[in-house]
Amino acid sequence: MEIMNDVVTKEDLRQFGLELLGNIENLITQTKEGHSDVTEQEWIKSRQVRKLMNMSPGSVQNLRVTEKVRFKKIVGSYYYNKADLLKLFIDEKCK
């Protein structure tokens, strides 16, 4: 019986992470191409939220902390539900 003592290095983990992200990006691209009737993204990154809504990073964080919009954290990036954002700002405009 042979015992293997494989050591996983930080570089191995970094490479695995990059490969995993590449696979996720490919899946997202395939999903978008397969659903051409979908015209808007359901989830958008913080940077896109700031640009779309002309908000500071702190204001976007406040939306998340106060749970005014749904969000997901994926590999260190936050994604916000676009429909929630639009509804929130339409509701605020009508007040």
DRENPA-3360 file (N, C-alpha, C; in nm, 2 decimals, always signed):
BEGIN
1 = MEIMNDVV = +0.08/-0.12/+0.00/+0.00/+0.00/+0.00/+0.09/+0.13/+0.00 ~ +0.06/+0.21/-0.10/+0.14/+0.33/-0.11/+0.07/+0.45/-0.05 ~ +0.13/+0.53/+0.03/+0.07/+0.65/+0.09/+0.13/+0.77/+0.02 ~ +0.03/+0.85/-0.03/+0.07/+0.97/-0.10/+0.06/+1.09/+0.00 ~ +0.16/+1.17/+0.00/+0.16/+1.29/+0.08/+0.16/+1.41/-0.01 ~ +0.05/+1.44/-0.08/+0.04/+1.55/-0.16/+0.01/+1.68/-0.08 ~ +0.09/+1.78/-0.11/+0.07/+1.91/-0.04/+0.01/+2.01/-0.13 ~ -0.10/+2.07/-0.08/-0.17/+2.17/-0.16/-0.11/+2.31/-0.12;
9 = TKEDLRQF = -0.06/+2.38/-0.22/+0.01/+2.51/-0.19/-0.09/+2.62/-0.22 ~ -0.06/+2.74/-0.18/-0.14/+2.86/-0.21/-0.15/+2.88/-0.36 ~ -0.05/+2.85/-0.43/-0.05/+2.86/-0.58/-0.15/+2.76/-0.64 ~ -0.16/+2.64/-0.58/-0.25/+2.54/-0.63/-0.40/+2.59/-0.61 ~ -0.42/+2.65/-0.49/-0.55/+2.70/-0.46/-0.59/+2.82/-0.55 ~ -0.49/+2.90/-0.58/-0.51/+3.02/-0.66/-0.55/+2.97/-0.80 ~ -0.48/+2.87/-0.85/-0.50/+2.82/-0.99/-0.64/+2.75/-0.99 ~ -0.68/+2.68/-0.89/-0.81/+2.62/-0.88/-0.92/+2.73/-0.88;
17 = GLELLGNI = -0.90/+2.83/-0.80/-0.99/+2.94/-0.80/-1.01/+3.01/-0.94 ~ -0.90/+3.03/-1.01/-0.91/+3.09/-1.14/-0.98/+3.00/-1.24 ~ -0.95/+2.87/-1.23/-1.02/+2.77/-1.32/-1.17/+2.77/-1.29 ~ -1.20/+2.77/-1.16/-1.34/+2.76/-1.12/-1.42/+2.89/-1.17 ~ -1.36/+3.01/-1.15/-1.42/+3.13/-1.20/-1.44/+3.12/-1.35 ~ -1.34/+3.07/-1.43/-1.35/+3.06/-1.57/-1.47/+2.97/-1.61 ~ -1.49/+2.86/-1.53/-1.60/+2.77/-1.56/-1.73/+2.83/-1.53 ~ -1.74/+2.91/-1.42/-1.86/+2.98/-1.39/-1.89/+3.09/-1.50;
25 = ENLITQTK = -1.79/+3.16/-1.54/-1.82/+3.26/-1.65/-1.87/+3.19/-1.78 ~ -1.81/+3.07/-1.81/-1.86/+3.00/-1.93/-2.00/+2.96/-1.91 ~ -2.04/+2.91/-1.79/-2.18/+2.87/-1.77/-2.27/+2.99/-1.78 ~ -2.23/+3.10/-1.73/-2.32/+3.22/-1.74/-2.33/+3.26/-1.89 ~ -2.22/+3.26/-1.96/-2.23/+3.29/-2.10/-2.32/+3.20/-2.18 ~ -2.31/+3.07/-2.15/-2.39/+2.97/-2.22/-2.54/+2.99/-2.18 ~ -2.56/+3.02/-2.06/-2.70/+3.05/-2.01/-2.76/+3.17/-2.08 ~ -2.68/+3.27/-2.10/-2.73/+3.40/-2.16/-2.76/+3.37/-2.31;
33 = EGHSDVTE = -2.67/+3.29/-2.37/-2.69/+3.26/-2.52/-2.81/+3.17/-2.54 ~ -2.83/+3.08/-2.44/-2.94/+2.99/-2.45/-3.08/+3.05/-2.42 ~ -3.08/+3.17/-2.36/-3.20/+3.24/-2.32/-3.20/+3.38/-2.38 ~ -3.21/+3.39/-2.51/-3.20/+3.52/-2.58/-3.32/+3.60/-2.56 ~ -3.43/+3.54/-2.51/-3.55/+3.62/-2.48/-3.53/+3.70/-2.35 ~ -3.43/+3.68/-2.27/-3.41/+3.75/-2.15/-3.33/+3.88/-2.19 ~ -3.39/+3.99/-2.16/-3.33/+4.12/-2.21/-3.25/+4.19/-2.10 ~ -3.28/+4.16/-1.97/-3.22/+4.23/-1.86/-3.15/+4.12/-1.77;
41 = QEWIKSRQ = -3.05/+4.16/-1.70/-2.98/+4.08/-1.60/-3.07/+4.09/-1.48 ~ -3.09/+3.97/-1.41/-3.16/+3.97/-1.29/-3.08/+4.02/-1.17 ~ -2.95/+3.99/-1.17/-2.86/+4.03/-1.07/-2.75/+4.12/-1.12 ~ -2.71/+4.23/-1.06/-2.61/+4.32/-1.11/-2.51/+4.35/-1.00 ~ -2.38/+4.37/-1.04/-2.27/+4.39/-0.95/-2.29/+4.53/-0.88 ~ -2.22/+4.55/-0.77/-2.22/+4.67/-0.70/-2.18/+4.79/-0.79 ~ -2.08/+4.77/-0.87/-2.03/+4.88/-0.95/-2.14/+4.92/-1.05 ~ -2.21/+4.83/-1.10/-2.32/+4.86/-1.20/-2.43/+4.93/-1.12;
49 = VRKLMNMS = -2.46/+4.89/-1.00/-2.56/+4.96/-0.92/-2.52/+5.10/-0.90 ~ -2.40/+5.13/-0.86/-2.35/+5.26/-0.84/-2.37/+5.35/-0.96 ~ -2.33/+5.29/-1.08/-2.34/+5.37/-1.20/-2.49/+5.39/-1.24 ~ -2.57/+5.28/-1.23/-2.71/+5.29/-1.27/-2.79/+5.39/-1.18 ~ -2.76/+5.39/-1.05/-2.84/+5.47/-0.96/-2.77/+5.59/-0.91 ~ -2.64/+5.61/-0.97/-2.56/+5.73/-0.93/-2.55/+5.74/-0.78 ~ -2.50/+5.63/-0.72/-2.48/+5.62/-0.58/-2.34/+5.60/-0.54 ~ -2.31/+5.63/-0.41/-2.17/+5.61/-0.36/-2.16/+5.46/-0.31;
57 = PGSVQNLR = -2.04/+5.41/-0.30/-2.03/+5.27/-0.24/-2.09/+5.26/-0.11 ~ -2.09/+5.36/-0.02/-2.15/+5.35/+0.11/-2.30/+5.34/+0.10 ~ -2.36/+5.41/+0.01/-2.51/+5.40/-0.01/-2.55/+5.27/-0.06 ~ -2.47/+5.21/-0.14/-2.50/+5.07/-0.19/-2.49/+4.97/-0.07 ~ -2.38/+4.99/+0.01/-2.37/+4.91/+0.12/-2.48/+4.92/+0.22 ~ -2.53/+5.04/+0.24/-2.64/+5.07/+0.33/-2.77/+4.99/+0.28 ~ -2.79/+4.99/+0.15/-2.91/+4.91/+0.10/-2.89/+4.76/+0.14 ~ -2.77/+4.72/+0.14/-2.75/+4.58/+0.17/-2.77/+4.55/+0.32;
65 = VTEKVRFK = -2.70/+4.64/+0.40/-2.71/+4.62/+0.55/-2.85/+4.64/+0.60 ~ -2.93/+4.73/+0.55/-3.06/+4.75/+0.59/-3.16/+4.65/+0.53 ~ -3.11/+4.57/+0.44/-3.19/+4.46/+0.37/-3.31/+4.52/+0.29 ~ -3.29/+4.64/+0.23/-3.39/+4.70/+0.14/-3.40/+4.63/+0.01 ~ -3.29/+4.56/-0.03/-3.29/+4.49/-0.16/-3.22/+4.35/-0.14 ~ -3.26/+4.26/-0.22/-3.20/+4.13/-0.21/-3.06/+4.13/-0.27 ~ -2.97/+4.06/-0.21/-2.83/+4.05/-0.26/-2.77/+3.91/-0.24 ~ -2.67/+3.89/-0.32/-2.59/+3.76/-0.30/-2.44/+3.80/-0.30;
73 = KIVGSYYY = -2.37/+3.73/-0.22/-2.22/+3.74/-0.23/-2.16/+3.62/-0.29 ~ -2.09/+3.64/-0.40/-2.03/+3.53/-0.47/-1.88/+3.57/-0.49 ~ -1.80/+3.48/-0.44/-1.65/+3.50/-0.45/-1.61/+3.64/-0.42 ~ -1.66/+3.70/-0.31/-1.61/+3.83/-0.27/-1.68/+3.95/-0.34 ~ -1.77/+3.92/-0.43/-1.84/+4.03/-0.50/-1.99/+4.02/-0.46 ~ -2.05/+4.14/-0.45/-2.19/+4.15/-0.42/-2.27/+4.17/-0.54 ~ -2.38/+4.10/-0.55/-2.48/+4.11/-0.66/-2.61/+4.15/-0.60 ~ -2.68/+4.25/-0.67/-2.81/+4.30/-0.62/-2.92/+4.27/-0.72;
81 = NKADLLKL = -3.04/+4.24/-0.67/-3.15/+4.21/-0.75/-3.20/+4.34/-0.82 ~ -3.19/+4.34/-0.95/-3.22/+4.46/-1.03/-3.37/+4.50/-1.01 ~ -3.46/+4.41/-1.01/-3.60/+4.44/-0.99/-3.63/+4.51/-0.86 ~ -3.56/+4.46/-0.75/-3.57/+4.52/-0.62/-3.52/+4.67/-0.62 ~ -3.41/+4.69/-0.69/-3.36/+4.82/-0.69/-3.45/+4.92/-0.77 ~ -3.50/+4.87/-0.88/-3.59/+4.96/-0.96/-3.72/+4.99/-0.88 ~ -3.77/+4.88/-0.82/-3.90/+4.90/-0.74/-3.87/+5.00/-0.62 ~ -3.76/+4.98/-0.55/-3.73/+5.07/-0.44/-3.72/+5.22/-0.48;
89 = FIDEKCK = -3.66/+5.24/-0.59/-3.64/+5.38/-0.64/-3.77/+5.44/-0.70 ~ -3.85/+5.35/-0.76/-3.98/+5.40/-0.81/-4.07/+5.43/-0.70 ~ -4.07/+5.35/-0.59/-4.15/+5.37/-0.47/-4.11/+5.50/-0.41 ~ -3.98/+5.53/-0.40/-3.92/+5.65/-0.33/-3.96/+5.77/-0.41 ~ -3.96/+5.76/-0.55/-3.99/+5.87/-0.63/-4.14/+5.91/-0.62 ~ -4.23/+5.81/-0.59/-4.37/+5.84/-0.58/-4.41/+5.90/-0.45 ~ -4.32/+5.90/-0.35/-4.36/+5.95/-0.22/-4.35/+6.10/-0.22;
% end
